[in-house]
């Protein structure tokens, strides 16, 4: 009988914001399995090379076991033209180049020597493919948990040659690289030159209030094979028996996991506006929404009748107010009490990209509600949030927000300051009730929580609490 257990592997990717780490469990046959060398490196166009080296943990190790980094390797990168440089260790198994920068058309060889063993990988940097088009559109929100979006997206990749091409896709939202959504595709056909490859929602549905940077690079076959298996493992699309200790396939050779790639990315940016919450007051409507540091301009379109478009009245590039709870708001004043006003919001980032209009909302100013912006909230929120530590777990309890159609969830992080802008969807639980027990935690880390509530229009977050397992 074969026994399968989870082997926890650490994968690092490098960006302009630094290194991002993902620990991915891979179920494998444990018969005669030894610790596996993990080498993951990259050189990007106009950037220096990096590589992160570690060993997989013992098959019985906990996911909380410290990563076994390789700190004494000799690492170098060589160009096809003969230029070379050593890459010193800078910490946590990371080796960094200094002078050689990625150049389109160049072939790079990375060599890693550990003791008496040498591992070599080669990769050529292809031209960035470019985009023929990219757009986002509103589809309507149907997921009561709030984890799905009102939006979807489409992309047309410029397939430049009349040959079979392979592509790597990266998904960035509000400056965060969602590493576990990296994905590779083989166009699997010989296409006409510049025909274009049309794709629907390549990785994730866009959420509200996001600047989405979609990056695409053409890659070689072995890099495609690596990401193809990596994606299937992460998403649970392959069975245990289809995996081996040496999947995903590595261009560093037998006995290793990981990949070295030379990549030149094309980028396209899409924006989604925040959801608006409207508070009707005397002779004014206050429009409140979650902030986003990537958005630099806000345009408010409004009308006295339903069906707001970009041809409706507009308040352009208005100044934002902000509450003590970091909620943005805008006061639409000098209105008639009892009349209904309809609104849609548009945002623009610092690169000049403009969003579609937000879903339409409406409100009627009310003479019985004093004009006041000191106590603005994004609607009814959960209260009495308490995080109680336990052995490897934390119990979170709360008093639910009032409403028959409200659905509660939970966002968590190991860093203080949770917002919808920067939290990963992997760090969220949907459609839950109080109390909720968060298990499998590291007793050495502090966990931060905000309870969410979803009303069919927007996700809103409670105040933040924290605890450390004991």
Secondary structure, 3 states (H helix, E strand, C coil): CCCEEEEEEEEEEEECCEEEEEEEEEEEECCCCCCCEEEEEEEEECCEEEEEEEECCCCCCCCCCCCEECCCCEEEEEECCCCEEECEEEECCEEEEEEEEECCCCEEEEEEEECCEEEEEEEECCCCCCEEEEEEEECCCCCCCCCCCCEEEEEEECCCCCCCCEEEEEEEECCEECHHHCEEEECCCCCCCCCCEEEECCCCCCCCCEEEEEEEEECCHHHHHHHHHHHHHHCCCCCHHHCCCCCCCCCCCCCEEEEEEEECCEEEEEEECCCCEEEEECCEEEEEEECCCCEEEEEEEEECCCCCCCCCEEECCCCCEECCCCEEEEEECCCCCCCEEEEEEEEEECCCCECCCCCCEEEECCCCCCCCCCCCCCCCCCEEEEEEEECCEEEEEEECCCCCCCEEEEEEECCCCCCCCCCCHHHEECCCCCCEEECCCCCCCEEEEEEEEECCCCEEECCCEEEECC
